[in-house]
Amino acid sequence: MNVGKFQKELQNTMLIGRKNKKWTQVEAAEQLGISRSYYSEIETGISLPSLSLVIKINSVFPFFLLINDADRVFI
């Protein structure tokens, strides 16, 4: 997957996930431990987060990463 496609997938996942949870950007940012402005930059495609933040985002808004936790696999 190229970076542009990944970024678009991440943006869509964050936007749809946040709306499904009925969260504001402030609430979503708090869940991720980042500022609202940085959250907005990621959700709108201005910034690309670090791998560690992508993993955090995936734990709040699961999209496609597989994370192996001992004997459990999360999708």
PDB file of N, CA, C, O and CB in Angstrom:
ATOM      1  N   MET A   1       0.862  -1.173   0.000  1.00  0.00           N
ATOM      2  CA  MET A   1       0.000   0.000   0.000  1.00  0.00           C
ATOM      3  C   MET A   1       0.908   1.236   0.000  1.00  0.00           C
ATOM      4  O   MET A   1       1.863   1.318   0.772  1.00  0.00           O
ATOM      5  CB  MET A   1      -0.980  -0.002   1.241  1.00  0.00           C
ATOM      6  N   ASN A   2       0.597   2.178  -0.866  1.00  0.00           N
ATOM      7  CA  ASN A   2       1.416   3.383  -0.889  1.00  0.00           C
ATOM      8  C   ASN A   2       0.971   4.353   0.212  1.00  0.00           C
ATOM      9  O   ASN A   2      -0.106   4.204   0.790  1.00  0.00           O
ATOM     10  CB  ASN A   2       1.336   4.063  -2.274  1.00  0.00           C
ATOM     11  N   VAL A   3       1.812   5.337   0.486  1.00  0.00           N
ATOM     12  CA  VAL A   3       1.574   6.259   1.597  1.00  0.00           C
ATOM     13  C   VAL A   3       0.275   7.040   1.407  1.00  0.00           C
ATOM     14  O   VAL A   3      -0.485   7.207   2.361  1.00  0.00           O
ATOM     15  CB  VAL A   3       2.747   7.227   1.741  1.00  0.00           C
ATOM     16  N   GLY A   4       0.012   7.514   0.204  1.00  0.00           N
ATOM     17  CA  GLY A   4      -1.204   8.282  -0.050  1.00  0.00           C
ATOM     18  C   GLY A   4      -2.464   7.474   0.212  1.00  0.00           C
ATOM     19  O   GLY A   4      -3.423   7.971   0.802  1.00  0.00           O
ATOM     20  N   LYS A   5      -2.452   6.235  -0.229  1.00  0.00           N
ATOM     21  CA  LYS A   5      -3.608   5.355  -0.011  1.00  0.00           C
ATOM     22  C   LYS A   5      -3.777   5.056   1.476  1.00  0.00           C
ATOM     23  O   LYS A   5      -4.894   5.059   1.993  1.00  0.00           O
ATOM     24  CB  LYS A   5      -3.449   4.036  -0.806  1.00  0.00           C
ATOM     25  N   PHE A   6      -2.663   4.799   2.158  1.00  0.00           N
ATOM     26  CA  PHE A   6      -2.699   4.555   3.599  1.00  0.00           C
ATOM     27  C   PHE A   6      -3.263   5.770   4.331  1.00  0.00           C
ATOM     28  O   PHE A   6      -4.123   5.635   5.201  1.00  0.00           O
ATOM     29  CB  PHE A   6      -1.290   4.217   4.127  1.00  0.00           C
ATOM     30  N   GLN A   7      -2.771   6.958   3.971  1.00  0.00           N
ATOM     31  CA  GLN A   7      -3.213   8.178   4.641  1.00  0.00           C
ATOM     32  C   GLN A   7      -4.711   8.393   4.440  1.00  0.00           C
ATOM     33  O   GLN A   7      -5.408   8.778   5.379  1.00  0.00           O
ATOM     34  CB  GLN A   7      -2.427   9.391   4.118  1.00  0.00           C
ATOM     35  N   LYS A   8      -5.213   8.150   3.236  1.00  0.00           N
ATOM     36  CA  LYS A   8      -6.641   8.319   2.960  1.00  0.00           C
ATOM     37  C   LYS A   8      -7.467   7.315   3.772  1.00  0.00           C
ATOM     38  O   LYS A   8      -8.518   7.664   4.310  1.00  0.00           O
ATOM     39  CB  LYS A   8      -6.923   8.150   1.448  1.00  0.00           C
ATOM     40  N   GLU A   9      -6.996   6.089   3.857  1.00  0.00           N
ATOM     41  CA  GLU A   9      -7.678   5.060   4.653  1.00  0.00           C
ATOM     42  C   GLU A   9      -7.714   5.461   6.127  1.00  0.00           C
ATOM     43  O   GLU A   9      -8.737   5.306   6.794  1.00  0.00           O
ATOM     44  CB  GLU A   9      -6.976   3.690   4.490  1.00  0.00           C
ATOM     45  N   LEU A  10      -6.602   5.972   6.625  1.00  0.00           N
ATOM     46  CA  LEU A  10      -6.520   6.412   8.010  1.00  0.00           C
ATOM     47  C   LEU A  10      -7.482   7.573   8.266  1.00  0.00           C
ATOM     48  O   LEU A  10      -8.204   7.579   9.263  1.00  0.00           O
ATOM     49  CB  LEU A  10      -5.083   6.824   8.357  1.00  0.00           C
ATOM     50  N   GLN A  11      -7.490   8.554   7.361  1.00  0.00           N
ATOM     51  CA  GLN A  11      -8.396   9.701   7.497  1.00  0.00           C
ATOM     52  C   GLN A  11      -9.855   9.233   7.572  1.00  0.00           C
ATOM     53  O   GLN A  11     -10.600   9.634   8.467  1.00  0.00           O
ATOM     54  CB  GLN A  11      -8.210  10.681   6.312  1.00  0.00           C
ATOM     55  N   ASN A  12     -10.246   8.388   6.630  1.00  0.00           N
ATOM     56  CA  ASN A  12     -11.631   7.907   6.595  1.00  0.00           C
ATOM     57  C   ASN A  12     -11.991   7.134   7.851  1.00  0.00           C
ATOM     58  O   ASN A  12     -13.082   7.294   8.398  1.00  0.00           O
ATOM     59  CB  ASN A  12     -11.855   7.031   5.372  1.00  0.00           C
ATOM     60  N   THR A  13     -11.074   6.298   8.305  1.00  0.00           N
ATOM     61  CA  THR A  13     -11.316   5.508   9.514  1.00  0.00           C
ATOM     62  C   THR A  13     -11.499   6.405  10.730  1.00  0.00           C
ATOM     63  O   THR A  13     -12.395   6.182  11.544  1.00  0.00           O
ATOM     64  CB  THR A  13     -10.163   4.531   9.755  1.00  0.00           C
ATOM     65  N   MET A  14     -10.651   7.414  10.850  1.00  0.00           N
ATOM     66  CA  MET A  14     -10.747   8.315  11.995  1.00  0.00           C
ATOM     67  C   MET A  14     -12.034   9.129  11.958  1.00  0.00           C
ATOM     68  O   MET A  14     -12.707   9.272  12.978  1.00  0.00           O
ATOM     69  CB  MET A  14      -9.542   9.247  12.036  1.00  0.00           C
ATOM     70  N   LEU A  15     -12.377   9.659  10.801  1.00  0.00           N
ATOM     71  CA  LEU A  15     -13.585  10.475  10.678  1.00  0.00           C
ATOM     72  C   LEU A  15     -14.837   9.646  10.942  1.00  0.00           C
ATOM     73  O   LEU A  15     -15.686  10.040  11.741  1.00  0.00           O
ATOM     74  CB  LEU A  15     -13.660  11.112   9.286  1.00  0.00           C
ATOM     75  N   ILE A  16     -14.952   8.514  10.281  1.00  0.00           N
ATOM     76  CA  ILE A  16     -16.143   7.667  10.451  1.00  0.00           C
ATOM     77  C   ILE A  16     -16.206   7.108  11.870  1.00  0.00           C
ATOM     78  O   ILE A  16     -17.272   7.085  12.486  1.00  0.00           O
ATOM     79  CB  ILE A  16     -16.139   6.510   9.424  1.00  0.00           C
ATOM     80  N   GLY A  17     -15.058   6.656  12.387  1.00  0.00           N
ATOM     81  CA  GLY A  17     -15.023   6.117  13.748  1.00  0.00           C
ATOM     82  C   GLY A  17     -15.418   7.151  14.785  1.00  0.00           C
ATOM     83  O   GLY A  17     -16.167   6.855  15.716  1.00  0.00           O
ATOM     84  N   ARG A  18     -14.914   8.358  14.621  1.00  0.00           N
ATOM     85  CA  ARG A  18     -15.240   9.437  15.562  1.00  0.00           C
ATOM     86  C   ARG A  18     -16.727   9.775  15.496  1.00  0.00           C
ATOM     87  O   ARG A  18     -17.372   9.952  16.529  1.00  0.00           O
ATOM     88  CB  ARG A  18     -14.395  10.695  15.261  1.00  0.00           C
ATOM     89  N   LYS A  19     -17.262   9.862  14.305  1.00  0.00           N
ATOM     90  CA  LYS A  19     -18.686  10.180  14.158  1.00  0.00           C
ATOM     91  C   LYS A  19     -19.564   9.053  14.701  1.00  0.00           C
ATOM     92  O   LYS A  19     -20.595   9.320  15.317  1.00  0.00           O
ATOM     93  CB  LYS A  19     -19.025  10.444  12.683  1.00  0.00           C
ATOM     94  N   ASN A  20     -19.171   7.809  14.482  1.00  0.00           N
ATOM     95  CA  ASN A  20     -19.934   6.667  15.013  1.00  0.00           C
ATOM     96  C   ASN A  20     -19.963   6.680  16.539  1.00  0.00           C
ATOM     97  O   ASN A  20     -20.963   6.299  17.149  1.00  0.00           O
ATOM     98  CB  ASN A  20     -19.332   5.342  14.516  1.00  0.00           C
ATOM     99  N   LYS A  21     -18.870   7.117  17.151  1.00  0.00           N
ATOM    100  CA  LYS A  21     -18.810   7.198  18.614  1.00  0.00           C
ATOM    101  C   LYS A  21     -19.423   8.494  19.140  1.00  0.00           C
ATOM    102  O   LYS A  21     -19.541   8.698  20.348  1.00  0.00           O
ATOM    103  CB  LYS A  21     -17.364   7.083  19.087  1.00  0.00           C
ATOM    104  N   LYS A  22     -19.814   9.376  18.195  1.00  0.00           N
ATOM    105  CA  LYS A  22     -20.398  10.677  18.539  1.00  0.00           C
ATOM    106  C   LYS A  22     -19.440  11.509  19.389  1.00  0.00           C
ATOM    107  O   LYS A  22     -19.845  12.173  20.343  1.00  0.00           O
ATOM    108  CB  LYS A  22     -21.726  10.484  19.284  1.00  0.00           C
ATOM    109  N   TRP A  23     -18.156  11.455  19.017  1.00  0.00           N
ATOM    110  CA  TRP A  23     -17.123  12.214  19.697  1.00  0.00           C
ATOM    111  C   TRP A  23     -16.801  13.473  18.915  1.00  0.00           C
ATOM    112  O   TRP A  23     -16.904  13.499  17.689  1.00  0.00           O
ATOM    113  CB  TRP A  23     -15.866  11.366  19.889  1.00  0.00           C
ATOM    114  N   THR A  24     -16.415  14.505  19.628  1.00  0.00           N
ATOM    115  CA  THR A  24     -15.840  15.684  18.992  1.00  0.00           C
ATOM    116  C   THR A  24     -14.369  15.379  18.716  1.00  0.00           C
ATOM    117  O   THR A  24     -13.839  14.370  19.181  1.00  0.00           O
ATOM    118  CB  THR A  24     -16.005  16.970  19.892  1.00  0.00           C
ATOM    119  N   GLN A  25     -13.721  16.251  17.963  1.00  0.00           N
ATOM    120  CA  GLN A  25     -12.287  16.073  17.754  1.00  0.00           C
ATOM    121  C   GLN A  25     -11.534  16.189  19.074  1.00  0.00           C
ATOM    122  O   GLN A  25     -10.516  15.524  19.265  1.00  0.00           O
ATOM    123  CB  GLN A  25     -11.756  17.105  16.749  1.00  0.00           C
ATOM    124  N   VAL A  26     -12.019  17.017  19.976  1.00  0.00           N
ATOM    125  CA  VAL A  26     -11.385  17.153  21.294  1.00  0.00           C
ATOM    126  C   VAL A  26     -11.432  15.822  22.035  1.00  0.00           C
ATOM    127  O   VAL A  26     -10.426  15.388  22.596  1.00  0.00           O
ATOM    128  CB  VAL A  26     -12.082  18.261  22.130  1.00  0.00           C
ATOM    129  N   GLU A  27     -12.592  15.171  22.042  1.00  0.00           N
ATOM    130  CA  GLU A  27     -12.739  13.890  22.750  1.00  0.00           C
ATOM    131  C   GLU A  27     -11.863  12.808  22.120  1.00  0.00           C
ATOM    132  O   GLU A  27     -11.237  12.023  22.833  1.00  0.00           O
ATOM    133  CB  GLU A  27     -14.212  13.439  22.745  1.00  0.00           C
ATOM    134  N   ALA A  28     -11.816  12.765  20.798  1.00  0.00           N
ATOM    135  CA  ALA A  28     -10.982  11.773  20.119  1.00  0.00           C
ATOM    136  C   ALA A  28      -9.506  12.023  20.419  1.00  0.00           C
ATOM    137  O   ALA A  28      -8.750  11.089  20.688  1.00  0.00           O
ATOM    138  CB  ALA A  28     -11.232  11.804  18.597  1.00  0.00           C
ATOM    139  N   ALA A  29      -9.110  13.283  20.368  1.00  0.00           N
ATOM    140  CA  ALA A  29      -7.714  13.637  20.658  1.00  0.00           C
ATOM    141  C   ALA A  29      -7.329  13.246  22.081  1.00  0.00           C
ATOM    142  O   ALA A  29      -6.226  12.751  22.315  1.00  0.00           O
ATOM    143  CB  ALA A  29      -7.491  15.143  20.451  1.00  0.00           C
ATOM    144  N   GLU A  30      -8.233  13.465  23.028  1.00  0.00           N
ATOM    145  CA  GLU A  30      -7.968  13.075  24.419  1.00  0.00           C
ATOM    146  C   GLU A  30      -7.746  11.575  24.533  1.00  0.00           C
ATOM    147  O   GLU A  30      -6.867  11.134  25.273  1.00  0.00           O
ATOM    148  CB  GLU A  30      -9.127  13.502  25.328  1.00  0.00           C
ATOM    149  N   GLN A  31      -8.533  10.787  23.811  1.00  0.00           N
ATOM    150  CA  GLN A  31      -8.368   9.332  23.837  1.00  0.00           C
ATOM    151  C   GLN A  31      -6.997   8.912  23.309  1.00  0.00           C
ATOM    152  O   GLN A  31      -6.442   7.900  23.734  1.00  0.00           O
ATOM    153  CB  GLN A  31      -9.470   8.662  23.016  1.00  0.00           C
ATOM    154  N   LEU A  32      -6.462   9.700  22.380  1.00  0.00           N
ATOM    155  CA  LEU A  32      -5.172   9.375  21.776  1.00  0.00           C
ATOM    156  C   LEU A  32      -3.996  10.053  22.465  1.00  0.00           C
ATOM    157  O   LEU A  32      -2.840   9.741  22.179  1.00  0.00           O
ATOM    158  CB  LEU A  32      -5.184   9.757  20.329  1.00  0.00           C
ATOM    159  N   GLY A  33      -4.291  10.982  23.373  1.00  0.00           N
ATOM    160  CA  GLY A  33      -3.220  11.689  24.079  1.00  0.00           C
ATOM    161  C   GLY A  33      -2.498  12.708  23.213  1.00  0.00           C
ATOM    162  O   GLY A  33      -1.302  12.947  23.381  1.00  0.00           O
ATOM    163  N   ILE A  34      -3.247  13.314  22.272  1.00  0.00           N
ATOM    164  CA  ILE A  34      -2.662  14.337  21.399  1.00  0.00           C
ATOM    165  C   ILE A  34      -3.544  15.579  21.441  1.00  0.00           C
ATOM    166  O   ILE A  34      -4.654  15.539  21.973  1.00  0.00           O
ATOM    167  CB  ILE A  34      -2.508  13.812  19.931  1.00  0.00           C
ATOM    168  N   SER A  35      -3.053  16.677  20.882  1.00  0.00           N
ATOM    169  CA  SER A  35      -3.842  17.909  20.863  1.00  0.00           C
ATOM    170  C   SER A  35      -4.954  17.820  19.822  1.00  0.00           C
ATOM    171  O   SER A  35      -4.877  17.032  18.879  1.00  0.00           O
ATOM    172  CB  SER A  35      -2.940  19.124  20.576  1.00  0.00           C
ATOM    173  N   ARG A  36      -5.979  18.632  20.004  1.00  0.00           N
ATOM    174  CA  ARG A  36      -7.074  18.672  19.044  1.00  0.00           C
ATOM    175  C   ARG A  36      -6.581  19.143  17.682  1.00  0.00           C
ATOM    176  O   ARG A  36      -7.016  18.635  16.648  1.00  0.00           O
ATOM    177  CB  ARG A  36      -8.195  19.587  19.548  1.00  0.00           C
ATOM    178  N   SER A  37      -5.679  20.106  17.684  1.00  0.00           N
ATOM    179  CA  SER A  37      -5.187  20.625  16.402  1.00  0.00           C
ATOM    180  C   SER A  37      -4.394  19.555  15.638  1.00  0.00           C
ATOM    181  O   SER A  37      -4.524  19.442  14.420  1.00  0.00           O
ATOM    182  CB  SER A  37      -4.306  21.872  16.633  1.00  0.00           C
ATOM    183  N   TYR A  38      -3.581  18.777  16.345  1.00  0.00           N
ATOM    184  CA  TYR A  38      -2.832  17.708  15.675  1.00  0.00           C
ATOM    185  C   TYR A  38      -3.788  16.623  15.190  1.00  0.00           C
ATOM    186  O   TYR A  38      -3.627  16.090  14.092  1.00  0.00           O
ATOM    187  CB  TYR A  38      -1.768  17.103  16.627  1.00  0.00           C
ATOM    188  N   TYR A  39      -4.783  16.300  16.012  1.00  0.00           N
ATOM    189  CA  TYR A  39      -5.794  15.328  15.587  1.00  0.00           C
ATOM    190  C   TYR A  39      -6.438  15.786  14.279  1.00  0.00           C
ATOM    191  O   TYR A  39      -6.581  14.999  13.344  1.00  0.00           O
ATOM    192  CB  TYR A  39      -6.874  15.140  16.687  1.00  0.00           C
ATOM    193  N   SER A  40      -6.826  17.058  14.217  1.00  0.00           N
ATOM    194  CA  SER A  40      -7.453  17.617  13.023  1.00  0.00           C
ATOM    195  C   SER A  40      -6.535  17.511  11.809  1.00  0.00           C
ATOM    196  O   SER A  40      -6.985  17.192  10.709  1.00  0.00           O
ATOM    197  CB  SER A  40      -7.838  19.074  13.260  1.00  0.00           C
ATOM    198  N   GLU A  41      -5.240  17.782  12.013  1.00  0.00           N
ATOM    199  CA  GLU A  41      -4.279  17.689  10.911  1.00  0.00           C
ATOM    200  C   GLU A  41      -4.183  16.264  10.363  1.00  0.00           C
ATOM    201  O   GLU A  41      -4.039  16.071   9.155  1.00  0.00           O
ATOM    202  CB  GLU A  41      -2.899  18.161  11.375  1.00  0.00           C
ATOM    203  N   ILE A  42      -4.260  15.282  11.234  1.00  0.00           N
ATOM    204  CA  ILE A  42      -4.208  13.884  10.791  1.00  0.00           C
ATOM    205  C   ILE A  42      -5.503  13.527  10.067  1.00  0.00           C
ATOM    206  O   ILE A  42      -5.476  12.936   8.987  1.00  0.00           O
ATOM    207  CB  ILE A  42      -3.976  12.927  11.996  1.00  0.00           C
ATOM    208  N   GLU A  43      -6.640  13.889  10.668  1.00  0.00           N
ATOM    209  CA  GLU A  43      -7.936  13.535  10.097  1.00  0.00           C
ATOM    210  C   GLU A  43      -8.169  14.200   8.734  1.00  0.00           C
ATOM    211  O   GLU A  43      -8.886  13.652   7.897  1.00  0.00           O
ATOM    212  CB  GLU A  43      -9.049  13.928  11.060  1.00  0.00           C
ATOM    213  N   THR A  44      -7.579  15.357   8.509  1.00  0.00           N
ATOM    214  CA  THR A  44      -7.753  16.055   7.236  1.00  0.00           C
ATOM    215  C   THR A  44      -6.609  15.796   6.256  1.00  0.00           C
ATOM    216  O   THR A  44      -6.628  16.318   5.141  1.00  0.00           O
ATOM    217  CB  THR A  44      -7.878  17.540   7.483  1.00  0.00           C
ATOM    218  N   GLY A  45      -5.627  15.008   6.648  1.00  0.00           N
ATOM    219  CA  GLY A  45      -4.550  14.640   5.742  1.00  0.00           C
ATOM    220  C   GLY A  45      -3.399  15.623   5.669  1.00  0.00           C
ATOM    221  O   GLY A  45      -2.539  15.491   4.798  1.00  0.00           O
ATOM    222  N   ILE A  46      -3.360  16.592   6.547  1.00  0.00           N
ATOM    223  CA  ILE A  46      -2.253  17.562   6.559  1.00  0.00           C
ATOM    224  C   ILE A  46      -0.997  16.915   7.131  1.00  0.00           C
ATOM    225  O   ILE A  46       0.106  17.153   6.638  1.00  0.00           O
ATOM    226  CB  ILE A  46      -2.631  18.823   7.383  1.00  0.00           C
ATOM    227  N   SER A  47      -1.161  16.095   8.172  1.00  0.00           N
ATOM    228  CA  SER A  47      -0.019  15.436   8.823  1.00  0.00           C
ATOM    229  C   SER A  47      -0.171  13.929   8.765  1.00  0.00           C
ATOM    230  O   SER A  47      -1.282  13.399   8.767  1.00  0.00           O
ATOM    231  CB  SER A  47       0.118  15.896  10.285  1.00  0.00           C
ATOM    232  N   LEU A  48       0.950  13.256   8.714  1.00  0.00           N
ATOM    233  CA  LEU A  48       0.995  11.801   8.769  1.00  0.00           C
ATOM    234  C   LEU A  48       1.600  11.420  10.116  1.00  0.00           C
ATOM    235  O   LEU A  48       2.728  11.817  10.409  1.00  0.00           O
ATOM    236  CB  LEU A  48       1.822  11.195   7.569  1.00  0.00           C
ATOM    237  N   PRO A  49       0.880  10.660  10.944  1.00  0.00           N
ATOM    238  CA  PRO A  49       1.375  10.348  12.288  1.00  0.00           C
ATOM    239  C   PRO A  49       2.513   9.331  12.276  1.00  0.00           C
ATOM    240  O   PRO A  49       2.736   8.624  11.293  1.00  0.00           O
ATOM    241  CB  PRO A  49       0.242   9.826  13.145  1.00  0.00           C
ATOM    242  N   SER A  50       3.216   9.283  13.387  1.00  0.00           N
ATOM    243  CA  SER A  50       4.276   8.290  13.564  1.00  0.00           C
ATOM    244  C   SER A  50       3.661   6.895  13.665  1.00  0.00           C
ATOM    245  O   SER A  50       2.457   6.745  13.872  1.00  0.00           O
ATOM    246  CB  SER A  50       5.125   8.606  14.828  1.00  0.00           C
ATOM    247  N   LEU A  51       4.504   5.887  13.515  1.00  0.00           N
ATOM    248  CA  LEU A  51       4.030   4.510  13.612  1.00  0.00           C
ATOM    249  C   LEU A  51       3.429   4.234  14.985  1.00  0.00           C
ATOM    250  O   LEU A  51       2.402   3.562  15.086  1.00  0.00           O
ATOM    251  CB  LEU A  51       5.172   3.532  13.330  1.00  0.00           C
ATOM    252  N   SER A  52       4.054   4.742  16.037  1.00  0.00           N
ATOM    253  CA  SER A  52       3.511   4.489  17.379  1.00  0.00           C
ATOM    254  C   SER A  52       2.129   5.121  17.538  1.00  0.00           C
ATOM    255  O   SER A  52       1.268   4.550  18.207  1.00  0.00           O
ATOM    256  CB  SER A  52       4.468   5.033  18.460  1.00  0.00           C
ATOM    257  N   LEU A  53       1.905   6.284  16.938  1.00  0.00           N
ATOM    258  CA  LEU A  53       0.585   6.898  17.012  1.00  0.00           C
ATOM    259  C   LEU A  53      -0.408   6.151  16.124  1.00  0.00           C
ATOM    260  O   LEU A  53      -1.582   6.043  16.477  1.00  0.00           O
ATOM    261  CB  LEU A  53       0.658   8.377  16.603  1.00  0.00           C
ATOM    262  N   VAL A  54       0.033   5.642  14.997  1.00  0.00           N
ATOM    263  CA  VAL A  54      -0.854   4.837  14.142  1.00  0.00           C
ATOM    264  C   VAL A  54      -1.354   3.619  14.922  1.00  0.00           C
ATOM    265  O   VAL A  54      -2.521   3.242  14.816  1.00  0.00           O
ATOM    266  CB  VAL A  54      -0.116   4.387  12.838  1.00  0.00           C
ATOM    267  N   ILE A  55      -0.478   3.018  15.692  1.00  0.00           N
ATOM    268  CA  ILE A  55      -0.878   1.854  16.499  1.00  0.00           C
ATOM    269  C   ILE A  55      -1.903   2.274  17.552  1.00  0.00           C
ATOM    270  O   ILE A  55      -2.864   1.545  17.798  1.00  0.00           O
ATOM    271  CB  ILE A  55       0.361   1.203  17.182  1.00  0.00           C
ATOM    272  N   LYS A  56      -1.712   3.443  18.179  1.00  0.00           N
ATOM    273  CA  LYS A  56      -2.699   3.960  19.141  1.00  0.00           C
ATOM    274  C   LYS A  56      -4.030   4.239  18.461  1.00  0.00           C
ATOM    275  O   LYS A  56      -5.089   3.890  18.983  1.00  0.00           O
ATOM    276  CB  LYS A  56      -2.179   5.240  19.816  1.00  0.00           C
ATOM    277  N   ILE A  57      -3.972   4.872  17.288  1.00  0.00           N
ATOM    278  CA  ILE A  57      -5.196   5.169  16.537  1.00  0.00           C
ATOM    279  C   ILE A  57      -5.930   3.873  16.231  1.00  0.00           C
ATOM    280  O   ILE A  57      -7.153   3.801  16.352  1.00  0.00           O
ATOM    281  CB  ILE A  57      -4.874   5.935  15.226  1.00  0.00           C
ATOM    282  N   ASN A  58      -5.185   2.857  15.835  1.00  0.00           N
ATOM    283  CA  ASN A  58      -5.790   1.559  15.523  1.00  0.00           C
ATOM    284  C   ASN A  58      -6.479   0.944  16.734  1.00  0.00           C
ATOM    285  O   ASN A  58      -7.463   0.221  16.582  1.00  0.00           O
ATOM    286  CB  ASN A  58      -4.732   0.603  14.996  1.00  0.00           C
ATOM    287  N   SER A  59      -5.977   1.222  17.931  1.00  0.00           N
ATOM    288  CA  SER A  59      -6.620   0.668  19.133  1.00  0.00           C
ATOM    289  C   SER A  59      -7.926   1.400  19.456  1.00  0.00           C
ATOM    290  O   SER A  59      -8.819   0.827  20.080  1.00  0.00           O
ATOM    291  CB  SER A  59      -5.663   0.752  20.336  1.00  0.00           C
ATOM    292  N   VAL A  60      -8.040   2.668  19.032  1.00  0.00           N
ATOM    293  CA  VAL A  60      -9.256   3.447  19.273  1.00  0.00           C
ATOM    294  C   VAL A  60     -10.228   3.315  18.105  1.00  0.00           C
ATOM    295  O   VAL A  60     -11.435   3.173  18.304  1.00  0.00           O
ATOM    296  CB  VAL A  60      -8.910   4.925  19.506  1.00  0.00           C
ATOM    297  N   PHE A  61      -9.696   3.363  16.895  1.00  0.00           N
ATOM    298  CA  PHE A  61     -10.494   3.244  15.669  1.00  0.00           C
ATOM    299  C   PHE A  61      -9.891   2.135  14.802  1.00  0.00           C
ATOM    300  O   PHE A  61      -9.145   2.426  13.868  1.00  0.00           O
ATOM    301  CB  PHE A  61     -10.541   4.611  14.883  1.00  0.00           C
ATOM    302  N   PRO A  62     -10.201   0.875  15.096  1.00  0.00           N
ATOM    303  CA  PRO A  62      -9.573  -0.228  14.354  1.00  0.00           C
ATOM    304  C   PRO A  62      -9.802  -0.104  12.846  1.00  0.00           C
ATOM    305  O   PRO A  62     -10.921   0.140  12.395  1.00  0.00           O
ATOM    306  CB  PRO A  62     -10.114  -1.572  14.851  1.00  0.00           C
ATOM    307  N   PHE A  63      -8.742  -0.275  12.090  1.00  0.00           N
ATOM    308  CA  PHE A  63      -8.911  -0.243  10.645  1.00  0.00           C
ATOM    309  C   PHE A  63      -8.341  -1.459   9.958  1.00  0.00           C
ATOM    310  O   PHE A  63      -9.129  -2.201   9.371  1.00  0.00           O
ATOM    311  CB  PHE A  63      -8.279   0.981  10.087  1.00  0.00           C
ATOM    312  N   PHE A  64      -7.077  -1.734   9.970  1.00  0.00           N
ATOM    313  CA  PHE A  64      -6.616  -2.926   9.275  1.00  0.00           C
ATOM    314  C   PHE A  64      -5.356  -3.546   9.843  1.00  0.00           C
ATOM    315  O   PHE A  64      -4.937  -4.603   9.370  1.00  0.00           O
ATOM    316  CB  PHE A  64      -6.390  -2.604   7.865  1.00  0.00           C
ATOM    317  N   LEU A  65      -4.751  -2.947  10.813  1.00  0.00           N
ATOM    318  CA  LEU A  65      -3.527  -3.512  11.355  1.00  0.00           C
ATOM    319  C   LEU A  65      -3.821  -4.711  12.231  1.00  0.00           C
ATOM    320  O   LEU A  65      -4.759  -4.696  13.027  1.00  0.00           O
ATOM    321  CB  LEU A  65      -2.763  -2.466  12.142  1.00  0.00           C
ATOM    322  N   LEU A  66      -3.029  -5.734  12.085  1.00  0.00           N
ATOM    323  CA  LEU A  66      -3.126  -6.877  12.974  1.00  0.00           C
ATOM    324  C   LEU A  66      -2.099  -6.698  14.078  1.00  0.00           C
ATOM    325  O   LEU A  66      -0.921  -6.463  13.808  1.00  0.00           O
ATOM    326  CB  LEU A  66      -2.909  -8.218  12.209  1.00  0.00           C
ATOM    327  N   ILE A  67      -2.541  -6.808  15.301  1.00  0.00           N
ATOM    328  CA  ILE A  67      -1.634  -6.694  16.440  1.00  0.00           C
ATOM    329  C   ILE A  67      -1.729  -7.986  17.225  1.00  0.00           C
ATOM    330  O   ILE A  67      -2.789  -8.336  17.744  1.00  0.00           O
ATOM    331  CB  ILE A  67      -1.977  -5.452  17.339  1.00  0.00           C
ATOM    332  N   ASN A  68      -0.624  -8.685  17.305  1.00  0.00           N
ATOM    333  CA  ASN A  68      -0.610  -9.956  18.007  1.00  0.00           C
ATOM    334  C   ASN A  68      -0.292  -9.703  19.476  1.00  0.00           C
ATOM    335  O   ASN A  68       0.777  -9.190  19.808  1.00  0.00           O
ATOM    336  CB  ASN A  68       0.417 -10.934  17.373  1.00  0.00           C
ATOM    337  N   ASP A  69      -1.218 -10.063  20.345  1.00  0.00           N
ATOM    338  CA  ASP A  69      -1.047  -9.885  21.783  1.00  0.00           C
ATOM    339  C   ASP A  69      -1.062 -11.278  22.415  1.00  0.00           C
ATOM    340  O   ASP A  69      -2.110 -11.780  22.824  1.00  0.00           O
ATOM    341  CB  ASP A  69      -2.174  -8.954  22.395  1.00  0.00           C
ATOM    342  N   ALA A  70       0.112 -11.884  22.486  1.00  0.00           N
ATOM    343  CA  ALA A  70       0.267 -13.255  22.987  1.00  0.00           C
ATOM    344  C   ALA A  70      -0.594 -14.198  22.164  1.00  0.00           C
ATOM    345  O   ALA A  70      -0.272 -14.482  21.010  1.00  0.00           O
ATOM    346  CB  ALA A  70      -0.113 -13.346  24.490  1.00  0.00           C
ATOM    347  N   ASP A  71      -1.688 -14.689  22.743  1.00  0.00           N
ATOM    348  CA  ASP A  71      -2.507 -15.669  22.019  1.00  0.00           C
ATOM    349  C   ASP A  71      -3.747 -15.045  21.375  1.00  0.00           C
ATOM    350  O   ASP A  71      -4.621 -15.769  20.899  1.00  0.00           O
ATOM    351  CB  ASP A  71      -2.931 -16.778  22.961  1.00  0.00           C
ATOM    352  N   ARG A  72      -3.835 -13.710  21.356  1.00  0.00           N
ATOM    353  CA  ARG A  72      -4.991 -13.054  20.755  1.00  0.00           C
ATOM    354  C   ARG A  72      -4.541 -12.212  19.577  1.00  0.00           C
ATOM    355  O   ARG A  72      -3.453 -11.637  19.591  1.00  0.00           O
ATOM    356  CB  ARG A  72      -5.735 -12.184  21.791  1.00  0.00           C
ATOM    357  N   VAL A  73      -5.373 -12.143  18.572  1.00  0.00           N
ATOM    358  CA  VAL A  73      -5.089 -11.290  17.422  1.00  0.00           C
ATOM    359  C   VAL A  73      -6.241 -10.306  17.300  1.00  0.00           C
ATOM    360  O   VAL A  73      -7.405 -10.705  17.279  1.00  0.00           O
ATOM    361  CB  VAL A  73      -4.903 -12.129  16.099  1.00  0.00           C
ATOM    362  N   PHE A  74      -5.918  -9.025  17.220  1.00  0.00           N
ATOM    363  CA  PHE A  74      -6.934  -7.982  17.081  1.00  0.00           C
ATOM    364  C   PHE A  74      -6.925  -7.479  15.647  1.00  0.00           C
ATOM    365  O   PHE A  74      -5.867  -7.302  15.043  1.00  0.00           O
ATOM    366  CB  PHE A  74      -6.685  -6.812  18.081  1.00  0.00           C
ATOM    367  N   ILE A  75      -8.095  -7.254  15.121  1.00  0.00           N
ATOM    368  CA  ILE A  75      -8.211  -6.697  13.768  1.00  0.00           C
ATOM    369  C   ILE A  75      -8.884  -5.341  13.870  1.00  0.00           C
ATOM    370  O   ILE A  75      -9.091  -4.676  12.855  1.00  0.00           O
ATOM    371  CB  ILE A  75      -9.017  -7.650  12.816  1.00  0.00           C
TER     372      ILE A  75
END
